[in-house]
Amino acid sequence: MDANKETTGTPDIAAFAAAFLKKETGADGVEIHSCKRLGGGAIQENLALDLTITGGPWAGRHELVLRTDSPSSLAVSLGRAEEFAVLKVAFAAGVKVPEPLWLHQDAGELGKDFYLMRKAGGSAAARPLVRGDLTTDERDALLFELGGELAKLHTVRPPVASLDFLPMPDGTPAQSRVAEYRRLIDAIGRPQPTLEWALRWLELNAPASTETTLTHGDFRTGNYMVEDKHLSAVLDWEFAGWSDPMEDLGWLCARCWRFGAWEHEVGGVGGTAALARGYASIAGKPVDLSLLPYWEVMGIMRWAVIALMQAERHVSGEQPSLELALTGRMLPEIELDLIQEIQTIEKERARHA
């Protein structure tokens, strides 16, 4: 085994993974040809493994991804064992996710959990996608696929025994989110008047929830992969939980995830009509798009809270990182988005009053 070839400075985890795979697959040997760190992953670390398994039922060449903890993580994100369980449920529901294969729950040998999944084809790069040469029909086709994948995920409803670690919302999902974000902002210990004002608006305008389903929690452009102009995989499940299915739709459509393509409401790709058609094709009922503006504001609030927490990881010295520091510097722009979105909703209400 040549675990050092083309590594990213993490030969120990590559060697450990090889030994782990040999045991799990009943192989005679496992050779790691390369171990490369994948881009992104501010919260988790992803390593692409190119390897050959000799002997046993898994004999052959494989391209896998090893997902493990970064040096520091957010308290609100799932652990790797929990994320693996969610991924298995999503895969069983027919959602396009990288097939989850093996989980290592650490007992002190390596110092952290990890799991292995098949490597999906395509790219998750957001800006090339939203600024690319997709035709209107191709954009609509992709949005239709995205809507269908969310609808498949939202067919999973509690209780699910393997997901008993996921807490149920305290009250309606909207009310539960407001309370959660208020606690997280208060824990930072510095006044955030714009965010507190927006939280109060979200509290006063919270819709009554009619259902609670499994939600991705971070379903947005940049967290799904596209290959040959079609959806190939949904990634990054560390924020999954039980919530209102509209929360996923609102997050996908929030202004902060359009990557400069402001005219395209759905993740910088296109309009809501194709997304809603794709969702309805699986759900068997139409999407109530009148609820979308509220959940877009909730999505912007979520991004503001994440930006605050990422910045805190840097300024506290927990994980000094230029990427985390720059994320924190985005807060004024996110606050402006909150103000503008709420003003737009209020003006529209006044116009129809």
Secondary structure, DSSP 8 states (H G I E B T S, - for coil): --TTTT--S-HHHHHHHHHHHHHHHT-SEEEEEEEEE-S--SSEEEEEEEEEEESSTT-EEEEEEEEEE-SS--TTS--HHHHHHHHHHHHHTT-----EEEEE--SSSSSS-EEEEE---SB--HHHHHTS---HHHHHHHHHHHHHHHHHHTT--S--GGGTTS---SSSHHHHHHHHHHHHHHHH-S--HHHHHHHHHHHHT-------EEE-S--STTSEEEETTEEEEE---TT-EEE-HHHHHHHHHSGGGSTT-TT-TBTTTB-HHHHHHHHHHHHSS---GGGHHHHHHHHHHHHHHHHHHHHHHHHTSSS--HHHHHHHHTHHHHHHHHHHHHHHHHHHHHHH-
